[in-house]
Amino acid sequence: MWLLECLLVNQFTSAGQYSMAPHLETAHKLFWILMKSLLRFTFMFVNNCVAIPSYCLYLIVLQPLRLVDAPMFWYIEGVMFRWLLAMVASWGWCAGYTVTEWGDDVRPMSEDEAMVIVNHQSTGDVCTLMMCLQDKGTVVRKMLWLMDHVFKYTNFGVVSLIHGDFFIRQGKAHREKQLVYLKDHLDKYYYSRDRKWIVLFPEGGFLRKRRETSQSFAKKNDLPYLTHVTLPRLGATQIILDTLGPQQENGILGTEGSPPDQSNKAKGLQWVIDMTIAYPNARPMDIQTWIFGYRDPTVTHVHYRTYPIKDVPVESKALADWLYQRFVEKEKLLAHFYKTGAFPPVEGQKEVDSRNMTLDNVWLFFVQTFAFASGYMWYSILHHIYCWFF
């Protein structure tokens, strides 16, 4: 830091036309941003090194319980999974990255089965969901994610594999096989692990990567021309509704009169929850920002709209039209937000209703403390085992 200041002094003194004060202030600000980013990265690296292996080791030790009482095993796994996601949420929370929620209140639906469709702009969308769903009852520990297969190879990939999330491979060459794999995956894991909400990004990729292709496709097929979102893909949505939805009546998903042999499958999906994520000035928050915290405190806005499953068509063409309409609505919501800084009021209401989502600092501190204590415990145990043999 001292060397940086000296260089600035020499440069601007010799030039004889600049004031030193503003540049020194900039240098100080840059220095503290770099220091803060380095400290945050170090903490998160260590956090991952203790939390993720601890999660895996706990579940290895608990394998006998899985054989004796599988529901209890998956309950414990879900609790630890939620704590891991809370740690990720805390990274943004402590940097001043918060969430304001708009539209329908989804908390009363936390124990119902629901399919959640979300627009996709950046890697930060997942972090935003990890944060804003923390206060929605048991949703986080009972949710199942559909995500791009590249996430399988990240540090969190092993956790998602154990939890039962599905990694989908994009591209025409893989599409048909992936849908078959998805159906098999849902049949095998969704009910056996007591999942409730299933989260997917129907656009199939980030906005910046798919916008041009989507607009070209829309032009050729006389479909809506979208700027703030892209046209969704139908495949995964169709499979989820066909596999997890309640019985069908005249092409509509029903919720009553389920056959007796489906009684062990609860009621099937009861809701479609349409979530729209908006970032101020249309600047998406990516995972690097969450890790390093170099952006000023930012409020991400999330809009919810809920649809009873009985209002969702099943037939492919009707479902495609229905899904396209949801993204046309997202386009209008985002256009209004980027113009005014707020989402429009719910239809039939005059006033805009928004809620600030909050996290409990004491609870976050407990979760982090438990993670580091667990890491130390497992290190001690493994160290003693190593010493016994060597």
Secondary structure, DSSP 8 states (H G I E B T S, - for coil): -HHHHHHHHHHHHHH-SS-HHHHHHHHHHHHHHHHHHHHHHHHHHHHHHHHHHHHHHHHHHTHHHHHH-HHHHHHHHHHHHHHHHHHHHHHHHTTT-EEEEEES--GGGTTS-EEEEE---STHHHHHHHHHTTTSTTTGGGEEEEEEGGGGGSTTHHHHHHHT-EEE--SHHHHHHHHHHHHHHHHHHTTTTT--EEEE-TT-S-HHHHHHHHHHHHHHTT----SSS----SHHHHHHHHHHS--EETTEE--SS--GGGGGGTT---EEEEEEEE-GGG----HHHHHH--S---EEEEEEEEEEGGGSB-SHHHHHHHHHHHHHHHHHHHHHHHHHSS----TT-SS--EEEE---HHHHHHHHHHHHHHHHHHHHHHHHHHHHH-
